[in-house]
Amino acid sequence: MSFSFLWKQRAARLMAWPALQWLMRRGMAIVGHFVAHKRPVGVGMVALDEDGRILLLHPVVHPCFPWGLPGGWLNRRESPQANTPL
């Protein structure tokens, strides 16, 4: 086993503690108040091929959800029209 895997296992065990869960939620709420967008705008897409199969992606940042639809978020002060292909 690699060091990275062992570290993740230990962190997951620690996060099972209710006190650490509360602390994490509290910290995320405080940081999110100052850093995160107030109302993020996102988009998801369902892409089908000729056989009716759905395109799914394997996201790297969401280990709890192994497959998902393609999509994304708008940046702050970015208009949806700026991303529309001509």
Phi and psi restraints in degrees (range 20) as a CNS / XPLOR table:
assign (resid 1 and name C) (resid 2 and name N)
       (resid 2 and name CA) (resid 2 and name C) 1.0 -84.0 20.0 2
assign (resid 2 and name N) (resid 2 and name CA)
       (resid 2 and name C) (resid 3 and name N) 1.0 162.4 20.0 2
assign (resid 2 and name C) (resid 3 and name N)
       (resid 3 and name CA) (resid 3 and name C) 1.0 -61.1 20.0 2
assign (resid 3 and name N) (resid 3 and name CA)
       (resid 3 and name C) (resid 4 and name N) 1.0 -40.0 20.0 2
assign (resid 3 and name C) (resid 4 and name N)
       (resid 4 and name CA) (resid 4 and name C) 1.0 -61.4 20.0 2
assign (resid 4 and name N) (resid 4 and name CA)
       (resid 4 and name C) (resid 5 and name N) 1.0 -43.3 20.0 2
assign (resid 4 and name C) (resid 5 and name N)
       (resid 5 and name CA) (resid 5 and name C) 1.0 -65.5 20.0 2
assign (resid 5 and name N) (resid 5 and name CA)
       (resid 5 and name C) (resid 6 and name N) 1.0 -42.7 20.0 2
assign (resid 5 and name C) (resid 6 and name N)
       (resid 6 and name CA) (resid 6 and name C) 1.0 -64.0 20.0 2
assign (resid 6 and name N) (resid 6 and name CA)
       (resid 6 and name C) (resid 7 and name N) 1.0 -39.5 20.0 2
assign (resid 6 and name C) (resid 7 and name N)
       (resid 7 and name CA) (resid 7 and name C) 1.0 -62.7 20.0 2
assign (resid 7 and name N) (resid 7 and name CA)
       (resid 7 and name C) (resid 8 and name N) 1.0 -42.2 20.0 2
assign (resid 7 and name C) (resid 8 and name N)
       (resid 8 and name CA) (resid 8 and name C) 1.0 -65.4 20.0 2
assign (resid 8 and name N) (resid 8 and name CA)
       (resid 8 and name C) (resid 9 and name N) 1.0 -38.8 20.0 2
assign (resid 8 and name C) (resid 9 and name N)
       (resid 9 and name CA) (resid 9 and name C) 1.0 -63.2 20.0 2
assign (resid 9 and name N) (resid 9 and name CA)
       (resid 9 and name C) (resid 10 and name N) 1.0 -44.1 20.0 2
assign (resid 9 and name C) (resid 10 and name N)
       (resid 10 and name CA) (resid 10 and name C) 1.0 -65.3 20.0 2
assign (resid 10 and name N) (resid 10 and name CA)
       (resid 10 and name C) (resid 11 and name N) 1.0 -41.4 20.0 2
assign (resid 10 and name C) (resid 11 and name N)
       (resid 11 and name CA) (resid 11 and name C) 1.0 -63.5 20.0 2
assign (resid 11 and name N) (resid 11 and name CA)
       (resid 11 and name C) (resid 12 and name N) 1.0 -40.4 20.0 2
assign (resid 11 and name C) (resid 12 and name N)
       (resid 12 and name CA) (resid 12 and name C) 1.0 -64.1 20.0 2
assign (resid 12 and name N) (resid 12 and name CA)
       (resid 12 and name C) (resid 13 and name N) 1.0 -39.6 20.0 2
assign (resid 12 and name C) (resid 13 and name N)
       (resid 13 and name CA) (resid 13 and name C) 1.0 -65.3 20.0 2
assign (resid 13 and name N) (resid 13 and name CA)
       (resid 13 and name C) (resid 14 and name N) 1.0 -39.9 20.0 2
assign (resid 13 and name C) (resid 14 and name N)
       (resid 14 and name CA) (resid 14 and name C) 1.0 -65.6 20.0 2
assign (resid 14 and name N) (resid 14 and name CA)
       (resid 14 and name C) (resid 15 and name N) 1.0 -36.9 20.0 2
assign (resid 14 and name C) (resid 15 and name N)
       (resid 15 and name CA) (resid 15 and name C) 1.0 -71.7 20.0 2
assign (resid 15 and name N) (resid 15 and name CA)
       (resid 15 and name C) (resid 16 and name N) 1.0 -6.9 20.0 2
assign (resid 15 and name C) (resid 16 and name N)
       (resid 16 and name CA) (resid 16 and name C) 1.0 -76.7 20.0 2
assign (resid 16 and name N) (resid 16 and name CA)
       (resid 16 and name C) (resid 17 and name N) 1.0 -15.3 20.0 2
assign (resid 16 and name C) (resid 17 and name N)
       (resid 17 and name CA) (resid 17 and name C) 1.0 -74.1 20.0 2
assign (resid 17 and name N) (resid 17 and name CA)
       (resid 17 and name C) (resid 18 and name N) 1.0 128.2 20.0 2
assign (resid 17 and name C) (resid 18 and name N)
       (resid 18 and name CA) (resid 18 and name C) 1.0 -58.1 20.0 2
assign (resid 18 and name N) (resid 18 and name CA)
       (resid 18 and name C) (resid 19 and name N) 1.0 -37.6 20.0 2
assign (resid 18 and name C) (resid 19 and name N)
       (resid 19 and name CA) (resid 19 and name C) 1.0 -63.9 20.0 2
assign (resid 19 and name N) (resid 19 and name CA)
       (resid 19 and name C) (resid 20 and name N) 1.0 -40.4 20.0 2
assign (resid 19 and name C) (resid 20 and name N)
       (resid 20 and name CA) (resid 20 and name C) 1.0 -71.5 20.0 2
assign (resid 20 and name N) (resid 20 and name CA)
       (resid 20 and name C) (resid 21 and name N) 1.0 -33.6 20.0 2
assign (resid 20 and name C) (resid 21 and name N)
       (resid 21 and name CA) (resid 21 and name C) 1.0 -62.7 20.0 2
assign (resid 21 and name N) (resid 21 and name CA)
       (resid 21 and name C) (resid 22 and name N) 1.0 -44.8 20.0 2
assign (resid 21 and name C) (resid 22 and name N)
       (resid 22 and name CA) (resid 22 and name C) 1.0 -62.1 20.0 2
assign (resid 22 and name N) (resid 22 and name CA)
       (resid 22 and name C) (resid 23 and name N) 1.0 -45.3 20.0 2
assign (resid 22 and name C) (resid 23 and name N)
       (resid 23 and name CA) (resid 23 and name C) 1.0 -62.2 20.0 2
assign (resid 23 and name N) (resid 23 and name CA)
       (resid 23 and name C) (resid 24 and name N) 1.0 -41.0 20.0 2
assign (resid 23 and name C) (resid 24 and name N)
       (resid 24 and name CA) (resid 24 and name C) 1.0 -65.0 20.0 2
assign (resid 24 and name N) (resid 24 and name CA)
       (resid 24 and name C) (resid 25 and name N) 1.0 -45.6 20.0 2
assign (resid 24 and name C) (resid 25 and name N)
       (resid 25 and name CA) (resid 25 and name C) 1.0 -61.8 20.0 2
assign (resid 25 and name N) (resid 25 and name CA)
       (resid 25 and name C) (resid 26 and name N) 1.0 -40.8 20.0 2
assign (resid 25 and name C) (resid 26 and name N)
       (resid 26 and name CA) (resid 26 and name C) 1.0 -65.6 20.0 2
assign (resid 26 and name N) (resid 26 and name CA)
       (resid 26 and name C) (resid 27 and name N) 1.0 -44.6 20.0 2
assign (resid 26 and name C) (resid 27 and name N)
       (resid 27 and name CA) (resid 27 and name C) 1.0 -64.0 20.0 2
assign (resid 27 and name N) (resid 27 and name CA)
       (resid 27 and name C) (resid 28 and name N) 1.0 -41.2 20.0 2
assign (resid 27 and name C) (resid 28 and name N)
       (resid 28 and name CA) (resid 28 and name C) 1.0 -64.7 20.0 2
assign (resid 28 and name N) (resid 28 and name CA)
       (resid 28 and name C) (resid 29 and name N) 1.0 -38.0 20.0 2
assign (resid 28 and name C) (resid 29 and name N)
       (resid 29 and name CA) (resid 29 and name C) 1.0 -66.2 20.0 2
assign (resid 29 and name N) (resid 29 and name CA)
       (resid 29 and name C) (resid 30 and name N) 1.0 -41.0 20.0 2
assign (resid 29 and name C) (resid 30 and name N)
       (resid 30 and name CA) (resid 30 and name C) 1.0 -67.4 20.0 2
assign (resid 30 and name N) (resid 30 and name CA)
       (resid 30 and name C) (resid 31 and name N) 1.0 -48.1 20.0 2
assign (resid 30 and name C) (resid 31 and name N)
       (resid 31 and name CA) (resid 31 and name C) 1.0 -64.8 20.0 2
assign (resid 31 and name N) (resid 31 and name CA)
       (resid 31 and name C) (resid 32 and name N) 1.0 -43.3 20.0 2
assign (resid 31 and name C) (resid 32 and name N)
       (resid 32 and name CA) (resid 32 and name C) 1.0 -61.5 20.0 2
assign (resid 32 and name N) (resid 32 and name CA)
       (resid 32 and name C) (resid 33 and name N) 1.0 -30.9 20.0 2
assign (resid 32 and name C) (resid 33 and name N)
       (resid 33 and name CA) (resid 33 and name C) 1.0 -64.3 20.0 2
assign (resid 33 and name N) (resid 33 and name CA)
       (resid 33 and name C) (resid 34 and name N) 1.0 -36.3 20.0 2
assign (resid 33 and name C) (resid 34 and name N)
       (resid 34 and name CA) (resid 34 and name C) 1.0 -95.9 20.0 2
assign (resid 34 and name N) (resid 34 and name CA)
       (resid 34 and name C) (resid 35 and name N) 1.0 -26.2 20.0 2
assign (resid 34 and name C) (resid 35 and name N)
       (resid 35 and name CA) (resid 35 and name C) 1.0 -108.9 20.0 2
assign (resid 35 and name N) (resid 35 and name CA)
       (resid 35 and name C) (resid 36 and name N) 1.0 -45.5 20.0 2
assign (resid 35 and name C) (resid 36 and name N)
       (resid 36 and name CA) (resid 36 and name C) 1.0 -74.4 20.0 2
assign (resid 36 and name N) (resid 36 and name CA)
       (resid 36 and name C) (resid 37 and name N) 1.0 159.9 20.0 2
assign (resid 36 and name C) (resid 37 and name N)
       (resid 37 and name CA) (resid 37 and name C) 1.0 -66.4 20.0 2
assign (resid 37 and name N) (resid 37 and name CA)
       (resid 37 and name C) (resid 38 and name N) 1.0 146.1 20.0 2
assign (resid 37 and name C) (resid 38 and name N)
       (resid 38 and name CA) (resid 38 and name C) 1.0 -72.5 20.0 2
assign (resid 38 and name N) (resid 38 and name CA)
       (resid 38 and name C) (resid 39 and name N) 1.0 -42.7 20.0 2
assign (resid 38 and name C) (resid 39 and name N)
       (resid 39 and name CA) (resid 39 and name C) 1.0 -135.9 20.0 2
assign (resid 39 and name N) (resid 39 and name CA)
       (resid 39 and name C) (resid 40 and name N) 1.0 86.9 20.0 2
assign (resid 39 and name C) (resid 40 and name N)
       (resid 40 and name CA) (resid 40 and name C) 1.0 -68.3 20.0 2
assign (resid 40 and name N) (resid 40 and name CA)
       (resid 40 and name C) (resid 41 and name N) 1.0 146.4 20.0 2
assign (resid 40 and name C) (resid 41 and name N)
       (resid 41 and name CA) (resid 41 and name C) 1.0 -111.9 20.0 2
assign (resid 41 and name N) (resid 41 and name CA)
       (resid 41 and name C) (resid 42 and name N) 1.0 124.7 20.0 2
assign (resid 41 and name C) (resid 42 and name N)
       (resid 42 and name CA) (resid 42 and name C) 1.0 -129.2 20.0 2
assign (resid 42 and name N) (resid 42 and name CA)
       (resid 42 and name C) (resid 43 and name N) 1.0 168.6 20.0 2
assign (resid 42 and name C) (resid 43 and name N)
       (resid 43 and name CA) (resid 43 and name C) 1.0 -141.4 20.0 2
assign (resid 43 and name N) (resid 43 and name CA)
       (resid 43 and name C) (resid 44 and name N) 1.0 143.5 20.0 2
assign (resid 43 and name C) (resid 44 and name N)
       (resid 44 and name CA) (resid 44 and name C) 1.0 -128.3 20.0 2
assign (resid 44 and name N) (resid 44 and name CA)
       (resid 44 and name C) (resid 45 and name N) 1.0 153.0 20.0 2
assign (resid 44 and name C) (resid 45 and name N)
       (resid 45 and name CA) (resid 45 and name C) 1.0 -135.3 20.0 2
assign (resid 45 and name N) (resid 45 and name CA)
       (resid 45 and name C) (resid 46 and name N) 1.0 140.4 20.0 2
assign (resid 45 and name C) (resid 46 and name N)
       (resid 46 and name CA) (resid 46 and name C) 1.0 -108.2 20.0 2
assign (resid 46 and name N) (resid 46 and name CA)
       (resid 46 and name C) (resid 47 and name N) 1.0 113.6 20.0 2
assign (resid 46 and name C) (resid 47 and name N)
       (resid 47 and name CA) (resid 47 and name C) 1.0 -107.9 20.0 2
assign (resid 47 and name N) (resid 47 and name CA)
       (resid 47 and name C) (resid 48 and name N) 1.0 126.4 20.0 2
assign (resid 47 and name C) (resid 48 and name N)
       (resid 48 and name CA) (resid 48 and name C) 1.0 -113.0 20.0 2
assign (resid 48 and name N) (resid 48 and name CA)
       (resid 48 and name C) (resid 49 and name N) 1.0 144.8 20.0 2
assign (resid 48 and name C) (resid 49 and name N)
       (resid 49 and name CA) (resid 49 and name C) 1.0 -96.3 20.0 2
assign (resid 49 and name N) (resid 49 and name CA)
       (resid 49 and name C) (resid 50 and name N) 1.0 -173.7 20.0 2
assign (resid 49 and name C) (resid 50 and name N)
       (resid 50 and name CA) (resid 50 and name C) 1.0 -62.0 20.0 2
assign (resid 50 and name N) (resid 50 and name CA)
       (resid 50 and name C) (resid 51 and name N) 1.0 -28.2 20.0 2
assign (resid 50 and name C) (resid 51 and name N)
       (resid 51 and name CA) (resid 51 and name C) 1.0 -88.9 20.0 2
assign (resid 51 and name N) (resid 51 and name CA)
       (resid 51 and name C) (resid 52 and name N) 1.0 2.0 20.0 2
assign (resid 51 and name C) (resid 52 and name N)
       (resid 52 and name CA) (resid 52 and name C) 1.0 83.0 20.0 2
assign (resid 52 and name N) (resid 52 and name CA)
       (resid 52 and name C) (resid 53 and name N) 1.0 12.2 20.0 2
assign (resid 52 and name C) (resid 53 and name N)
       (resid 53 and name CA) (resid 53 and name C) 1.0 -80.5 20.0 2
assign (resid 53 and name N) (resid 53 and name CA)
       (resid 53 and name C) (resid 54 and name N) 1.0 147.1 20.0 2
assign (resid 53 and name C) (resid 54 and name N)
       (resid 54 and name CA) (resid 54 and name C) 1.0 -96.7 20.0 2
assign (resid 54 and name N) (resid 54 and name CA)
       (resid 54 and name C) (resid 55 and name N) 1.0 136.1 20.0 2
assign (resid 54 and name C) (resid 55 and name N)
       (resid 55 and name CA) (resid 55 and name C) 1.0 -79.2 20.0 2
assign (resid 55 and name N) (resid 55 and name CA)
       (resid 55 and name C) (resid 56 and name N) 1.0 123.9 20.0 2
assign (resid 55 and name C) (resid 56 and name N)
       (resid 56 and name CA) (resid 56 and name C) 1.0 -120.9 20.0 2
assign (resid 56 and name N) (resid 56 and name CA)
       (resid 56 and name C) (resid 57 and name N) 1.0 147.4 20.0 2
assign (resid 56 and name C) (resid 57 and name N)
       (resid 57 and name CA) (resid 57 and name C) 1.0 -111.8 20.0 2
assign (resid 57 and name N) (resid 57 and name CA)
       (resid 57 and name C) (resid 58 and name N) 1.0 155.0 20.0 2
assign (resid 57 and name C) (resid 58 and name N)
       (resid 58 and name CA) (resid 58 and name C) 1.0 -101.7 20.0 2
assign (resid 58 and name N) (resid 58 and name CA)
       (resid 58 and name C) (resid 59 and name N) 1.0 95.4 20.0 2
assign (resid 58 and name C) (resid 59 and name N)
       (resid 59 and name CA) (resid 59 and name C) 1.0 -71.6 20.0 2
assign (resid 59 and name N) (resid 59 and name CA)
       (resid 59 and name C) (resid 60 and name N) 1.0 144.5 20.0 2
assign (resid 59 and name C) (resid 60 and name N)
       (resid 60 and name CA) (resid 60 and name C) 1.0 -86.1 20.0 2
assign (resid 60 and name N) (resid 60 and name CA)
       (resid 60 and name C) (resid 61 and name N) 1.0 -33.6 20.0 2
assign (resid 60 and name C) (resid 61 and name N)
       (resid 61 and name CA) (resid 61 and name C) 1.0 -86.0 20.0 2
assign (resid 61 and name N) (resid 61 and name CA)
       (resid 61 and name C) (resid 62 and name N) 1.0 -6.5 20.0 2
assign (resid 61 and name C) (resid 62 and name N)
       (resid 62 and name CA) (resid 62 and name C) 1.0 -121.1 20.0 2
assign (resid 62 and name N) (resid 62 and name CA)
       (resid 62 and name C) (resid 63 and name N) 1.0 82.7 20.0 2
assign (resid 62 and name C) (resid 63 and name N)
       (resid 63 and name CA) (resid 63 and name C) 1.0 -66.5 20.0 2
assign (resid 63 and name N) (resid 63 and name CA)
       (resid 63 and name C) (resid 64 and name N) 1.0 -20.1 20.0 2
assign (resid 63 and name C) (resid 64 and name N)
       (resid 64 and name CA) (resid 64 and name C) 1.0 -78.3 20.0 2
assign (resid 64 and name N) (resid 64 and name CA)
       (resid 64 and name C) (resid 65 and name N) 1.0 -21.4 20.0 2
assign (resid 64 and name C) (resid 65 and name N)
       (resid 65 and name CA) (resid 65 and name C) 1.0 -118.5 20.0 2
assign (resid 65 and name N) (resid 65 and name CA)
       (resid 65 and name C) (resid 66 and name N) 1.0 96.9 20.0 2
assign (resid 65 and name C) (resid 66 and name N)
       (resid 66 and name CA) (resid 66 and name C) 1.0 -68.7 20.0 2
assign (resid 66 and name N) (resid 66 and name CA)
       (resid 66 and name C) (resid 67 and name N) 1.0 -22.1 20.0 2
assign (resid 66 and name C) (resid 67 and name N)
       (resid 67 and name CA) (resid 67 and name C) 1.0 -137.6 20.0 2
assign (resid 67 and name N) (resid 67 and name CA)
       (resid 67 and name C) (resid 68 and name N) 1.0 148.8 20.0 2
assign (resid 67 and name C) (resid 68 and name N)
       (resid 68 and name CA) (resid 68 and name C) 1.0 -159.0 20.0 2
assign (resid 68 and name N) (resid 68 and name CA)
       (resid 68 and name C) (resid 69 and name N) 1.0 170.6 20.0 2
assign (resid 68 and name C) (resid 69 and name N)
       (resid 69 and name CA) (resid 69 and name C) 1.0 -80.6 20.0 2
assign (resid 69 and name N) (resid 69 and name CA)
       (resid 69 and name C) (resid 70 and name N) 1.0 150.1 20.0 2
assign (resid 69 and name C) (resid 70 and name N)
       (resid 70 and name CA) (resid 70 and name C) 1.0 -66.9 20.0 2
assign (resid 70 and name N) (resid 70 and name CA)
       (resid 70 and name C) (resid 71 and name N) 1.0 144.6 20.0 2
assign (resid 70 and name C) (resid 71 and name N)
       (resid 71 and name CA) (resid 71 and name C) 1.0 -179.7 20.0 2
assign (resid 71 and name N) (resid 71 and name CA)
       (resid 71 and name C) (resid 72 and name N) 1.0 -170.4 20.0 2
assign (resid 71 and name C) (resid 72 and name N)
       (resid 72 and name CA) (resid 72 and name C) 1.0 -175.9 20.0 2
assign (resid 72 and name N) (resid 72 and name CA)
       (resid 72 and name C) (resid 73 and name N) 1.0 -173.9 20.0 2
assign (resid 72 and name C) (resid 73 and name N)
       (resid 73 and name CA) (resid 73 and name C) 1.0 -127.4 20.0 2
assign (resid 73 and name N) (resid 73 and name CA)
       (resid 73 and name C) (resid 74 and name N) 1.0 151.0 20.0 2
assign (resid 73 and name C) (resid 74 and name N)
       (resid 74 and name CA) (resid 74 and name C) 1.0 -83.8 20.0 2
assign (resid 74 and name N) (resid 74 and name CA)
       (resid 74 and name C) (resid 75 and name N) 1.0 144.0 20.0 2
assign (resid 74 and name C) (resid 75 and name N)
       (resid 75 and name CA) (resid 75 and name C) 1.0 -78.2 20.0 2
assign (resid 75 and name N) (resid 75 and name CA)
       (resid 75 and name C) (resid 76 and name N) 1.0 166.3 20.0 2
assign (resid 75 and name C) (resid 76 and name N)
       (resid 76 and name CA) (resid 76 and name C) 1.0 -60.8 20.0 2
assign (resid 76 and name N) (resid 76 and name CA)
       (resid 76 and name C) (resid 77 and name N) 1.0 135.2 20.0 2
assign (resid 76 and name C) (resid 77 and name N)
       (resid 77 and name CA) (resid 77 and name C) 1.0 61.1 20.0 2
assign (resid 77 and name N) (resid 77 and name CA)
       (resid 77 and name C) (resid 78 and name N) 1.0 24.0 20.0 2
assign (resid 77 and name C) (resid 78 and name N)
       (resid 78 and name CA) (resid 78 and name C) 1.0 -104.0 20.0 2
assign (resid 78 and name N) (resid 78 and name CA)
       (resid 78 and name C) (resid 79 and name N) 1.0 130.3 20.0 2
assign (resid 78 and name C) (resid 79 and name N)
       (resid 79 and name CA) (resid 79 and name C) 1.0 -90.5 20.0 2
assign (resid 79 and name N) (resid 79 and name CA)
       (resid 79 and name C) (resid 80 and name N) 1.0 149.5 20.0 2
assign (resid 79 and name C) (resid 80 and name N)
       (resid 80 and name CA) (resid 80 and name C) 1.0 -61.5 20.0 2
assign (resid 80 and name N) (resid 80 and name CA)
       (resid 80 and name C) (resid 81 and name N) 1.0 -31.3 20.0 2
assign (resid 80 and name C) (resid 81 and name N)
       (resid 81 and name CA) (resid 81 and name C) 1.0 -65.8 20.0 2
assign (resid 81 and name N) (resid 81 and name CA)
       (resid 81 and name C) (resid 82 and name N) 1.0 -26.4 20.0 2
assign (resid 81 and name C) (resid 82 and name N)
       (resid 82 and name CA) (resid 82 and name C) 1.0 -65.4 20.0 2
assign (resid 82 and name N) (resid 82 and name CA)
       (resid 82 and name C) (resid 83 and name N) 1.0 -24.5 20.0 2
assign (resid 82 and name C) (resid 83 and name N)
       (resid 83 and name CA) (resid 83 and name C) 1.0 -101.5 20.0 2
assign (resid 83 and name N) (resid 83 and name CA)
       (resid 83 and name C) (resid 84 and name N) 1.0 4.1 20.0 2
assign (resid 83 and name C) (resid 84 and name N)
       (resid 84 and name CA) (resid 84 and name C) 1.0 -79.4 20.0 2
assign (resid 84 and name N) (resid 84 and name CA)
       (resid 84 and name C) (resid 85 and name N) 1.0 122.9 20.0 2
assign (resid 84 and name C) (resid 85 and name N)
       (resid 85 and name CA) (resid 85 and name C) 1.0 -69.9 20.0 2
assign (resid 85 and name N) (resid 85 and name CA)
       (resid 85 and name C) (resid 86 and name N) 1.0 146.5 20.0 2
